[in-house]
Amino acid sequence: MDEHWNVFLEVSKAQAEWQRAYLMFDEALGQDQIDYAIYILEAAERKYQIHLKHAKSLGLNRSLL
């Protein structure tokens, strides 16, 4: 159960990081900031997907936690 909790926390952290990256993109000004924000957003989204995939492989879902 401890591993499940750790995975849940990692998913939550990755989701929060993805949301912050989206806000960064939304507030970006100028081409350089926009390009950087896109890079950060894509990386955060991929990280979130990886953690979700790991949670799914353990059979986790919201109702179990």
N, C-alpha and C positions, 0 to 999 in steps of 0.2 A: 504493500500500500504506500510505503514511503516513496518508492520510485514513481508511482502514479502521481503523487502530490508534487514531486519535483518536476515532472513532465508538465503537469497542469500550470505550475508557476512559470516554466519556460515559455509555454504557449501564451500565457497572459503578458509576460514581458515583451515577447516578440510582437504581439498585437499592439501594445502600447507604443513600441518603437515604430511600427508601421504607421500608426495614427499620427505620431509626431512628424514622421517623414512626409506624410501627406500635407500636414499643415505647413511644413517648410516649403514644399512645392507650391502650395496655394499662395504663399506670401513672397515668393521669389521675384526679384526684380532684375531685369537685364539678362542677357543670354547666358553669361557665365554662371550666374546663380541658378537659373532655370536648368541648365545642363547638369550642374552639381546636384540639385534637388532631385532630378530624374534618376541620377545614378544612385543616390541614397534611398530613394523610394523603391526602386527596383530591387536593391539589395535587401531592404527591410521586408519587402513582400516575399521574396524568396526564402528568407530566414523563417518567416511566419509559416510558409507552406511546409518547410522542412519539419518544423516542430509539430505542426498539425498531422503530418504524415506519421511521425513517430508516435504521437498520441493514438492515432487510429490503429497503428500496428499493435498497440497494447490493449486495444479494445475500449479505450476511454471515450466517453462522450459527456456532455454536460450533466446528464441525469445521474451518472455514476459518481460525480464529485459533488 
